Amino acid sequence: MESSSATPGGRTRREATRQRLYEAAVTLIAEQGFSATTVDEIAERAGVAKGTVYYNFASKSVLFEELLRHGVGLLTASLREAAERAEREGGSRVDALDAMVRAGLVFIDRYPAFTQLYVAELWRTNRAWQSTLTVVRQEAVAVVEGVLREGVAHGEFSEEIDVPLTAAALVGMVLVAALDWKSFQAERSLDDVHAALSRLLQGRVSGTRP
């Protein structure tokens, strides 16, 4: 995945190497596809020996599976942190959902290549890592489900809401809208895109006018 500007001081050498491999793999696979990308190319892009790839990952497929787990794990953590922050600040469950929408946009803005790969893989059914993808996807959606269930329990949302489907729809809304933003409306700012999705959220989930 694309690297951020800050590197945690406690990162071990192996963790740093694995991060470089993730970044190299996601960039190359986004550019030329999984099948066309070789381990040699990943190693060269990461600046390591080919043996280092196999030392950290048993195969290219395992590397990509761990890449998906790593990336979706970062997204899940950012969604959870956003919801918890909104709660600490005394916000409603709609505020928590809105905070997660923004957190999702920030993540996609930072990692567009990974997001593109992730969405593409959701449509495939013949990959060795399909079960892993299903698990990590559910972990991300479950964070949104938790806020929705709390909102229903506290009377903020209608009891008629289909929680699993609504949660999946909200995650999907952010993913698709953000990819459209990056591909066709790049001139728009993150704040602008968030404001548009926030208005949609307020009208469709809370039932109130923006």
N, C-alpha and C positions, 0 to 999 in steps of 0.2 A: 504494500500500500504506500501511497505517497507519504513521505516523512513530514512530520511537523518540525517547527523550528527548534523546539526544545527537546533535549535528550535527558531522560531521568538519570540523575547521578548514580543511582544504585543499580543501573542495568549491568548485567554481567556480559562478558565478552560473547558468550554463546547467544544470549538474547539479542545482542546487537547484530550478530551475524544472521540470525533468523529473521530479524526485521529487514535487513538488506535483501535477503532472499525473497521475502514477501513483496517488497517494493519492486524488485526486478521482475518477479513472476507476474504480478498484477499489471504492470506496464506492458510487458511483452504480450501477454495473453489478450489484453484489451486491444493491442495493435494488430495482432495477426492470428488470434484464435488459439485454443488449447492444443489442438492436434498439431498445428504448425510450429508451435514453440518447443524447442529442445532444451534439455538439461544443460547442454553446453552454452546455449545462449543465455539462460538464466544465470549460470555461474559467471559468464563474462560480464553481463550487465551488473551483477552484484559485486564484481571485483574479487571473486574468490575462486579457488580451484574447484574443478568438477567434483572431486572427492568430498569436498566440504558440503556440497548439496546432499550427497548420499549419507554423510555422517549425521546430518540433521534430519533428513527425511528419507524414508526408504525408497521413494520413487517420486516421479513428477506428479502422479495422481495424489499421493499422500501429501505432498507439498501444497497442492491446490485445495485439498480437503481441509488442511490446517489453516490455509489462508482464509477460506470461507468462515471457519470457526472463529478465527482471530478477528476478522473484520466485523462480523455480525455481533461478536462479543463486545467490541468497542461501541457499536451502535446501541446495543441493549443497555450498556452501562451509562451511556449518555442520556438515554431516555429515562432511565430510573433516577439518575441524579437530577434531571430537570423536574420530574414529578415531585421528588422529595424536597427540592428547593422551594417549589411553589407552595407545598404544604407548610414548610417551616415559616414562610412569609405570610401565612394566613390566607392563602388564596383558596378559591373554590376548586372543585374537581374539573370544571371547565377551564379554569386557569391552568391547572396541571396538564390537561390535554393540550392546551395552547402552547405551554412551555415545551412539551414534547414535540409538537409540530416544529417549533423553532429549532430545537436540538437536532431533530432529524435533518432539517435543511442545512444547518451548520455542518453536520457530519458529511452530507452529500457534497456540499461546497468544498470541503476539505479533501474528500476521497471520491471524486467523480468516476474514475476508472473502476474502482472496486464496486461502486454502486451499479454501474453498467453491467459488470460481470455477474453480480449477484442477481439482478433482475432477469438477465438472460438465462441463468441457471435454474431459476424458479420454474421455467417453462419446459425444462428437459426432464425426461423420466428414465433415461438409460445410462445415467452416470453412476459410477461406483460410490460416489459420495452422497447420493440422493438422501439416504437415511440421516446422515449428519446434517445436511441442509435443512431437512424437515425439522429436526430437533432444535437447531439454533434459530430458525425462523420462528418457531413457536415460543422460544424464550423471549424474543423481542416483542412478539404480539402479546404475550402474557403480561408484560408490564402495562400495556394499554388496557388490557382486559381488567387488570386489578383496579385501575382508577375508575373504569366504567362501573364495575361491581360496587365499589364504594359509593359512587354517585347515586346508583340505584338505591342502595341501602339507606342513604341519607336523604332520599327524596329529591335529589338534584336532577336526576334523569328519570324518564318514564320506565316503569317496570316492564313495558312492552318491548324495550330495546333487546335485540338479539345481540348479546354481548360479544360472543366470538366473532360473528360476522361484522359487527360494527367496528371492533378493534382491527380486524384485518383490513376493512375498508379504509380506516383512517391511516394505517401504515401504508397501504397501497396508494392512497391519495397523495401522500407526501412524496413517495418514491417516483410516481409517474409525473406529478407536477414539477418536481425538481429536475428530472431528466429532460422534460420538455423545456424548462427554463434554461438549462445548460446547453441544450442542442439548438433551440430556436429563438430564445428570448434572452440571450446572454447580456444584453444591455441593461436588463432590469437588476436592481440591487436585491440582496438577500432580504432586507427590510421590506421592500415592495412585495416580494413574493410571499413573505410571511404574513403581511397584512391582508393579502388577498385570501390566503388559506384560513387565516384567523376569522375573517368575516364569514366564510363558508362554514367553518366550525361552529360559530356562534349561532348561525341560523338553522343549521341542520341537526345539531346535537342538543343545544340548550333550548331551542325553540324561541329564542328572543331575537329581536332585531339588533343589528350591529349599531 
